[in-house]
Amino acid sequence: MTETRNRAGGYFYEDLSIGMEDSFAKTVTDNEIQAFADLSGDRNPIHLDEKFAASTAFGGRIAHGLLSAAFISTVLGTKLPGPGAVYASQTLRFLAPVRIGDEVTARVRITELNDEKKRVTLNCECVVGGENVIEGVAIMRVPSRAD
């Protein structure tokens, strides 16, 4: 039987098929928002200052959009296509805010395979309570058995 995982633990390109999908869920906490602000340097008060955020159209603090988008990266880098795959590109549309205490589920689904370049196109989304909060498309370079 041929091994379906590369040395890093991810899929080989040859073992992927259109329609494969995977997900990752995480509840956003105040500590994570603070840590993301520290790590990224994005200290916009809409993320950190309740009084300021209450005066905005959102009516309160919201998580950084890229914090939730990072959960897409978690799926791509650890599950599908998994370790060894590398981003070629990512598009994102932010549709709704994520707040402290929201459980964000990042889902990815393979929609296209490029055999010549060993690249995989995946639809990506983040969902909170059944509502899409982020949508996008990722293109990943995936190791081949021939590499």
C-alpha positions in Angstrom: 0.0 0.0 0.0 1.3 3.5 -0.9 1.8 5.9 2.0 -0.7 8.8 1.8 1.3 11.1 4.1 4.5 13.0 3.4 7.5 13.1 5.7 6.1 16.2 7.5 2.7 14.4 8.1 0.6 16.1 5.4 -1.0 14.7 2.3 0.9 14.1 -0.9 -0.6 15.9 -3.9 -1.5 12.6 -5.5 -3.7 11.7 -2.6 -5.9 14.8 -2.7 -9.2 14.9 -4.5 -11.8 17.6 -5.2 -14.4 17.8 -2.4 -12.0 16.8 0.4 -12.6 19.0 3.4 -11.6 19.6 7.0 -12.1 22.1 9.8 -10.9 23.6 13.0 -12.9 25.3 15.8 -11.7 27.7 18.5 -13.4 30.1 20.9 -12.0 33.6 20.8 -10.9 34.9 24.2 -9.8 38.3 25.5 -6.3 36.8 26.2 -6.0 35.7 22.5 -7.0 39.2 21.3 -4.5 40.8 23.6 -1.8 38.3 22.5 -2.6 38.9 18.8 -2.4 42.7 19.3 1.0 42.2 21.0 2.3 39.9 18.3 1.0 41.8 15.3 1.4 45.3 16.7 -2.2 46.1 15.7 -3.4 47.9 18.8 -6.5 49.5 17.2 -8.8 50.4 20.1 -11.8 48.7 18.4 -10.1 45.4 19.5 -8.8 46.5 22.9 -10.8 49.4 24.4 -14.4 48.6 25.3 -15.3 52.3 25.9 -14.0 53.3 22.5 -15.5 50.2 20.7 -18.9 50.8 22.3 -19.0 54.2 20.4 -18.5 52.5 17.0 -21.0 50.9 14.6 -20.1 47.5 16.2 -21.2 48.6 19.7 -18.4 46.8 21.4 -15.0 45.2 21.0 -14.4 42.9 18.0 -11.5 40.5 17.3 -8.9 41.2 14.7 -10.1 39.9 11.4 -6.7 38.2 10.8 -7.0 36.4 14.1 -10.0 34.5 12.8 -8.3 34.2 9.4 -5.4 32.5 11.1 -7.7 29.6 12.0 -7.9 29.0 8.2 -4.2 28.8 8.2 -4.4 26.2 11.0 -6.5 23.9 8.9 -4.4 24.3 5.8 -1.1 23.9 7.7 -2.0 21.0 10.0 -4.9 19.1 8.5 -5.7 19.7 4.8 -3.4 19.6 2.8 -1.4 19.6 6.1 2.2 19.8 7.1 4.6 20.4 4.2 2.1 22.4 2.2 3.0 26.1 1.5 0.7 29.1 0.8 0.9 30.5 -2.8 -2.0 32.9 -2.2 -5.0 33.7 -0.1 -8.0 36.0 -0.6 -10.3 37.0 2.2 -13.6 38.8 2.5 -14.7 39.9 6.0 -18.4 39.6 6.3 -19.3 40.1 10.0 -17.4 40.7 13.2 -16.2 38.1 15.7 -16.5 38.9 19.4 -15.0 37.6 22.6 -16.7 34.3 23.4 -17.6 33.4 19.8 -16.6 30.0 18.6 -15.1 30.3 15.1 -15.1 27.3 12.9 -12.7 27.5 10.0 -13.5 25.1 7.1 -11.7 24.4 3.9 -12.7 22.4 0.8 -10.7 21.4 -2.2 -12.2 22.8 -5.4 -9.4 22.5 -7.9 -6.2 20.5 -8.5 -3.5 21.7 -10.8 -1.5 18.6 -11.8 1.2 20.5 -13.7 2.1 22.8 -10.8 1.0 20.5 -7.9 -1.1 23.3 -6.6 -4.5 22.9 -4.8 -7.3 25.5 -4.7 -9.5 25.5 -1.6 -12.6 27.4 -0.7 -12.2 28.8 2.8 -14.7 30.1 5.3 -15.0 31.0 9.0 -18.4 30.5 10.6 -19.9 31.7 13.9 -23.3 30.5 14.9 -24.1 29.3 11.4 -23.2 32.7 9.8 -20.2 33.2 7.5 -17.9 35.8 8.9 -15.0 35.3 6.5 -14.9 33.8 3.0 -11.9 33.3 0.7 -9.9 31.1 -1.6 -6.4 29.7 -0.9 -3.9 28.2 -3.3 -1.4 25.8 -1.8 1.7 24.2 -3.1 1.6 20.6 -2.0 4.5 18.1 -1.9 4.4 15.3 -4.5 5.9 11.9 -4.2 8.1 12.9 -7.1 9.6 15.8 -5.2 
